[in-house]
Structures are given as C-alpha cells and as structure tokens.
Amino acid sequence: MCGVEITTWYLEQDDPALLRPAGQPATPVTITRAELPSPEFNRYLYTAVGGDWFWSDRLPWTWQQWQDYLEQPGVETWVASVRGTPAGYAELDGHSPGEVEIAYFGLLSRFAGQGIGGHLLTVALRHAWTLPERHPGLPPVRRVTVNTCSLDGPAALANYQARGMRIHRTATRPAATQPQAPGPWPGAERP
C-alpha cells in the first residue's frame, strides 16, 4: 500500500427529517439492541465485521476497556440477525452532548449485497435520534455523525449518503500511516 492515499469522509445529519429510509430487505432481518454490556460479544462483532476492512484501533483493548466503554450512558449496540445469526451491527456513541456518532457500522461479508445494510442504517439512524429517550439525562440530539474511508466496504459511502447523510469534511493521508490489520483468518474469504 506504499504510495497509496487513504481518503476519509466525515458525514453528518443535522435533522431527523433528512433520513431517507431504505426499503425492507428481501431476507427477513431482526434488529435488536444488545442491552447488556458484553465485551466478548462486541469484540466478536468488531472483528467479524471489521476484519475485512482494516479495523484495528480496538484490537489491543482489554476486557475491562471494552466493559468501561460499553457501560457509558449513550453507548448502544444494535445487532441485525438473519434467522438467529448475527449479520451486522451498528454501535452508537452518544457521550458527546447533543451528538451521536455511529462509531462502527457494517455487515459480515456473507450478508453484503442483500439490502440489509441500508435497512440496518435506517434503523440505526432512527435510534441515534431518539437516544435520549432510552438514556434519561442526555440532552436532545442535534447531530448524528459517521465517518468512512477508502479502505471500507465499497457500498459504505453510498449507503450513508442514500440515507440522507452529507459529507461535511474530507481528509486524505498516506496509506503508510494506516496500521496493518490482521484481516480475516486464513480461508475466511468467501469463494
């Protein structure tokens, strides 16, 4: 990846009326909140979804770091499942007053391309805007944010924009500054 640049797009939505919902996927999907903080489960989601996309910042986190993060008011994990199997997730982080970040979002590779991502993002955005209803004491949400980069899935940016999020900043950096993630385990790639 030497000589290649990584572009990061920072997106926002500053009004819930801007949400453009995706249609229902052909495959029945259940989306539920993982209400009990579970470092093991969140680390599983993080590595299962992010392994293909160079997610590496949380790989060194200890069990306690995961627990402390997940117990914060305004942090929520929403899991998409197909017939009981986790298909993807959205992690909301509402610790900044008036702002909710979609900290992590994605699908396991076998569920990509089925319309599940647009549906999950629609649900995640709705829940981001209503976060204070589930966490009394948090101020009203004024803005929902997310970022994606040129190393993420090819549909990520288009999905965010299709749901009514707009780019408010773009940054480019050399790929050499990006740590190498382990990627999926050997043989995990789909045929």
N, C-alpha and C positions, 0 to 999 in steps of 0.2 A: 504494500500500500504506500510505499515511499513515493513522494511527489504528488500524491492524490490529495485533494482537499475534501473536508467534510463540511457540509452546509447544515446549519441548524436553523429551523424555522420556529419562532415563538408565536403561538396563536392565542387569541382571546375571544371571549364572547362577553359583552357587557350588558346584555339584556336577555332574559329568558325567552322573550318573544322572537328572538333571532333563530331559535332552534328550528331546524328543518328535519323532521323525523324521517328516519329510514323506514322502508316497508318491513313487514314481518318476513323473516327468512322462510324458505320452503321447509327447512328442517325445524321441527318444534324445539324451541330453546327455553330453558328456565333460567331466570336471572334472580339470584338471591344474595342477600347480604350475609357475609360471614361475620356474625355478631360477636363471637368470642375471639379475642386476640390469640392467634396461633402462629408463632414464629415458624414452626415446621411447615405449615400449610402455605403461608405467604412466601417462604423461601422456595418451596416447590413451584408455586405459580411463577415467581420471578425467574427461576432458572429454566423452567419448562417453556415459557413464552419467550424469554429474553436470550436464551442460548443461541438462537439463530441470528440474533441482531446485535451482538456485541455488548449486551448489558453486563457491566462488570463492577459498577460502583458499590453494590451491596454484597458482592461475593465475600469480602472479608468480615462482614458483620457477624458478631457473636449472637448467640441465642438471646442474651439479655438486651443487646442493642435492638434486635427485632422486636422483642417484647415491649421495651420502653417506647419505641416508635408507634407500635400498633395500639398502645393504651392511651395515646394522646387524644383528647377530645377533638372530634372533627376528622379523624382518620378512619376511613371506611374501605372495606374490600367488597366489591360486588363481583360475583362469580357467575359466568354463563356456563350452563351444563346442557349436554345433549344426552338424553336417556341415562342420566346419573353420572356421566363422565365429564369432568371439567374440560371446557372448550376454550376458555379465555377468562380474562378478568380486567377490571378497572379498579385502580386504587385512587381514592380521593384523599386529598390532604388539605384540610381547612384550618390549619394552625395560624395562617396569616389573617388578621382581622379583615373581614369583608371580601376575602378572596379564597377561592377553592382551586387547587391545582389538581389536574388529572395527572398524578405523579407517574403512574405506569398504566399502560393500556395495551392489550394485544391478545392474540389468539394462539393456541397451539397450532402448529403447522397443518395438521390433518383437517382442521376446521376452517382454514382460509378459503376464500373464494365462494362461500356459500351464503353470503348476505348476513352472516352472524355478526361481523364486526360493526356494520352500520347500525344494526339493532342494538347491540351492546352499548355503543357510543351514545345513541339516543337515550337509552335508559340511564347511563352514567351521567349525562348532562342534566337530565331531569333531577336526579338525586343530588347532584352538585348544587343546583339552585335551591333545593329545599333542605340542605344540610342543617341549618339552624333548628328546623322542626324536630330533628332527631337528637340534637345536642343543645339543650337549653343553655343560654348564656353566650352562645356565639352570636355575633352581630349579623344582620342581614347580608346576604351575598350580593356584592356589586359587580363581581367579575369572576369568570371561570377561565383558567389558562391551561395550556398544554404545550409541550414542545416535542418536536420530532426532528430527525436528522436524516441525511442521505444514506446512513447505514441501516435505517429502519426498514420495515416492510414496504414494498413498492406502492401499496394502496394507502399507507398511513396518512400522508399529507392530504390526498384527495378525499379521504373519509372525513377528516376533521373539517375541511372546507365545505364539503357537501352537507354537513350538519350545521352550518352557519357560523363556524369559527373563522376569524380573519387573521391573517398574518400581521403582526404589529412590529416585528423586528426579525432580521435575518443576520446570522453571523457565519463566517467561514474561517476555518483554521486548517492547518496542515494535518493530514492523517497521522503523521508520526507522533502527535501528541495524544492520540487515542490509544489507550491500553488495549492490548490484545485479549479478548475474552476467549474462554475455552471453547465456545460454540457448543453444539450438541455433542453427545457422546458418540464415539465411533459407531457407524452403522445406523444412526438415528435418522438420517436424511430419508425423506420419502423417495420411493423408487420412481 
